[in-house]
Structure formats: C-alpha cells, structure tokens
Amino acid sequence: MYGQYNGLIGMSIALGSPKGKSPQTKNHAMTTHTNAMSQHIYIITGASKGMGLEMARQLLKPTHQVLCLSRTASPELAQAAEVAGVSLVQWCENLADPAPVAQRLAAWLASKKHDRWASVTLINNAGTLGAMAPLQTIAPATIAQAITVDLIAPLQLTAAFLQATEGWPSVQKVLNISSGMSQRAMAGAALYGAAKAGMDHFSRCVALDEERRSAGARIVSLAPGVIDTDMQKELRNGHAELFPDKARYIQLQATGALTSPSEAARQVLAYLHHPEFGSESVVNIVHKREMLQ
C-alpha cells in the first residue's frame, strides 16, 4: 500500500516580518520574545487524507508551523495554507522505510531555534490495515510492511523526536493515533490489532521514561473512535469469511454512527490541547467526548 516517494514537496510561507533593521525599544523586544514563545510546531504523519488531513487543516494558524509527512502531498492543504498565509511544509515520504525519515526529521528539528517555540508536537497518525484476514493467509511481505508502517515507524519517529527536542524549553508532546482494535480482539484483525496494541504499550513505557525527566514529554496513545474514512470502507468491503465483523462496520455506516473526519479531528485536537493531556497514557476518545464539547 505504500509506494516509494523521494524528495521534498514542500511549501513554506513565511510569517510576516519587516526587512532590515528598525528601532526597537525594550518593550518591543519583550513583545517580540513573547510572540516568538507563543509559536508552536506540529508534525503530522498521514496528513494527505482522512482525519490526518483535517487535523493539518485545523492546525493552519499564524502561530503554527505545520510539517506533514505523507505518501503524497495535498494540493488542497497547500492551497488552504496559501490562502491563510501560514507556514506549511509537506514531505512525500514512505513510512515503510522509516529510518531515513526519522533521520530527516531529527535534522529538521535540529535546525530550529529551541527558544522560539512554546510547544512542539509529533502526531503519529499514518496507518494501514495491511490485510483483515487470518494471520496464516497473509503474505509475509504484507505482514512486514503493515507492522513497519503501523508500529516501527511511530517508534523510530518518536525516538528521533524525543532525542532532537531533549533540552528544549518548550512543552513536548507525542500523540499516537491508536484504535479500538488495540483493546478489542476480532477474528481476522491480528495484524492491525497487534500493531495498535504495541503502540499503546510503547506509549505506556515511554510515558514512564519521560516521567523520570525533569521536563519530560507528554505521550498519549489515543483511539479516536469510528470515523468515516477510506479505512472504514476497506473494512466494509472485506470478505466476511475472512473478517467476520464486517457486518458490524456496515451497520455502523447504515445507522449514521460514524464520525466525520473533520469532527474527529476537532475532538482529537481538543484533547491534545486539554490540560488533562498526558495524565493517562492510553485513552479512548469516546470516554472524553463530554468534556470536549
């Protein structure tokens, strides 16, 4: 499912700043410093469609720098950033080969002035179902690719992110987009369920590591609920004999129980910015919706 893409397809629209020198009073210097420290970095994988695209779109604000890592760049997102006059960079990257991507991310973060940012956030959103079928029927290459994209890539990107931002004065956050399948066993879901359960547990372990640091990162693995995305279509279009829960997902759509990508993105970002973020390392958004209204 993950094709090979190389190079940078990016668009970076600089925030407005006057050219040349201008007189600066002490108050102006203090204001400039305050404004700088109110800026935020957001790094999102899988941002070219679905909830990832909607999260990126909702994060396009003057005080935000958004970096998107996806198989393909989104012209729609680039146009939205241009209209809004905000900073957006899109990298076309293949997370089936995550090590070079992690190295590139580390170098990009190292190029940033640490004291400029109030917060820096990594959102591991990209994912693939691989195959919804009994494990013994899945090709070894499909197993390897799915586990790499869904688990190894988030592990490597998180490691690069934490190492690169260690010592920054800003708040550091890692948001891993998990799934209800990490907690609920289903026939035919061994591949995806195992990857997401691994994501949940590595989030628990990293959270304990970060608690030992004086200003450690906050990390959460968040199940966002059932969302009306291409992944849901894959579940509905699967073979019932290989994935017996197919009927359940057909029923969810028929009864209007799916959350739109834009509303799901709103809820996830509301939780990301809520003071509670980081108090639990594994969360299901369904249990938090009342407080996020």
N, C-alpha and C positions, 0 to 999 in steps of 0.2 A: 504493500500500500504506500510505501514511502519511496518515491523516486529520488534520483540524485540531482541535487541542485547545488551549484557552486557560486561563490562570489557574493557581493553585496548589492542588493537592490534597495536603495535607501532614499529617504527624503528627510532632510533636516532643515526645518525652517527656524532660523534663529529668532530668539526673543528680541524685541526691540531694544536697542541701546545706542546712544549717540556716539558718533565717531569723533575722535580727537579728544583733547582734554577740555574739561570745563571746571570752573571754580567749584570747590567742594568745601562746605562748612563741616564742622564736627557733627552737627545734627544730620546733615545729608549723608555723611559717611556711616553714621549709625543706622540710618534708614536703609542704606544700600546693603549693609551687612544683615539687617533683619530680613529684608526682602530675599536675599540670597539664601538664608537659612529657612525660608518658607517654601523652598522648591523641593521637588520630590522626583525620584527615579522609579519607573515601573518597567519591569522586564517580563514579557508575557510570551509563552510558547503556545503554538497552535492558535494564532490570532487572526487567521485569514478567513475563518467562517465560524458559524455557530456562536456559542457563548463566549468563546475567546475573542471573536471579532467584536461582539457587543461590549465586552469589558474594555477592550482597547478604545473603542469609540467613546465610551463614557468617561474614560480617563484623559481624553484630549482636552486639556485645560492649560491656560497660560503658565501656571506654576509647575507643570508636569513635563518631564521628558520621558517619552514612551519608546521603548525598544521592543519590537516584535520579532519573534523567531518562528518562521513557518516554512512549509514547503514551497509556497508561492506567496508573493507579495499581494496585497489587496489594493487595487486601484481605488476602490470605494473608500477605504480608510485613508489613503493618501490624499484623496480629494477633500475629505472631511477635515483633515489636518490643515490643508492649504487654505480652505475657506475660513477656518477658525484662527489661522495664523499662529499655530502652535508647533512644538517640536515633536517630530515623529521620525523614527528610523526603522526600516524594515530589512531584516536579513532573510534571505532564502537559504534555509539550512535543512539538512537531512538528519533528523534525530535517530535514525537507525545507525548512524555513525557518530555518536555523541562526543567522543573525546576531543576532536578538533573544535567542535562548537563550544565546549566548556573552556578550552584554552583561549579561544577568541573572546569569549565573554569576560574571562579574567583579565585579559589585556585591555579590553574596552573599559572595564571598571577602574583598572589601574591608571587610566588616562584622565580620570575625573579628579577634580579638586575636592578633597574629602570634606572640607569645612563649608562647602557650598550647599549641602543637601540636608534637609530636615529629616528625610527618610529615604530608604532605598529598599525596594520590594521585588522579590522574584516570585512569579506566579507560574508554577509548572502545570499547564493546562492541556498540553498536547497529549493525545492518546489514540490508540487503535484497538478495536475489538480483536483483531487477529482472525480468529475463527470461533464461532459459537457451535461447538460440537464436542463429542467425547474426545478426550486427550489423545487416545491411541489412533484416532482418524486424522489428526492434524500433522502436516508435513513438518519435519524438524526445522526447516528454514523459516516457516511461518511462526513456530514457537519461539525461535531465537529472535526474530525481528520484533515480535509483539512484546516480549519481555524487555528487550533493549529499549524500545520506544517508551513503554509504559512505566518501567522501573529503573533500568540502568541509566537512562538519560536524566531523569529527575535526580537520581543520586549524584551523578557527576556534575550536573549544573549547580545543584545545591552546594556541593563541596567547593566548587570553584567560586561561587558567590560568597560563601562564608569566609573563605580564605582571603579573597580580594577585599572584602569590606571590614575585616577584623581591624579594630582600632579606629574606625570611622566614628566621629562624634554623633552621627545620625542614628535614628532608630532603624534597625534592620529587621525585615520580615520575610518569611518564606511561606507561601500559600500553595499547598499541593491540592490539586483537584482530584478527589478520590471518587468513590461510587458506593452506592448501597450494596453492590455485589461484593464489596470487601468484607461485609458482615453477614450477608445472606447467601448461603450456599445454594447453587442452582445446577441442575444437570446440564452439561454442555457449556458451562461457564468457568471451567477450571483455569483456563489461560488468563482471561481478563480478571477474574476474581482473585487469582493468586497474585497478579501484579499489583492490584489495588490494595490487597491486604498487606503486601510488602511495603507499599507506600505508606500506609497507616502506621506500620510498626517502625519503619525507619524514622518517621516523624516523631514518634514517641521517644525513640532513643536519642535523636538529635536534640529534642527539647530538653532532655535530661543533661546532655553535654552543655547546652547553652546556659542552663540554669547555674552551672558552676562558674561561668564567666561573670565578671562584674557588670558588664553591659551586653549580655548575650542576645542573640537574635530570638525573635518570637517565631515559632513554626507551628503551623496547623495543617492537618490533612482534613479536607472538607468535602463531604458528599453533598452535591448541590441539588439533589432531587431529580425527578424525571423531567427531562427537557425536550422540547420539540426540535430535535436536531437530526442530522444525517445518521448519527449513530443509532437513534431510535428507529429510523427507517430500516437500517440493517437488521435490527432485532426483529422487527415485524416481518421482514422479507426472508428471514431464515427458514430452515427446514424444521418442521415441527418434530420430526422423528429424531433429529439431532439436538434440538433445543426445545424441550417440552414447554417451557414458559413463554413461548412465542405468543400464545393466545392471551396471556396477561397483558402483554405490551400492545397488542391490537385493541384490547378492551380499554386500556388507559387512553389511547388516542380517541376511541369512539365516544368515550364519556367526557372528553374535554379535560382530562386530568393532567395533561402535560403543561408545564410552564414554558412560556415563550422565552427564547434566548435573551431578549432584552430585559425581561423581568428577572430571570435567573441571574443575569449579570448584575443587576441592581442589588439583589439580595446578597450576592457573594461579596460585592464591593462594600456594601453597608456593613457586613460582618468584618471584613478586613479592616475597616476604619473604626470599628466599635472598640471602646476601651476594654471590652472583655477578650478581644483577640489575643490568643496566646495563653489564656488561663486554662484551656483544655487543648490537648494536642491532637485529638481526633474528634471531629464534630459532624453531625448531620444537620444540614440547614433546616430540615423540617422541624426540628426542635427549637429553632431560634427565630422562626418567622414572625411570631407575635411581637417580639421586641424590635424587629427590623421594619415594622410597618411605618 
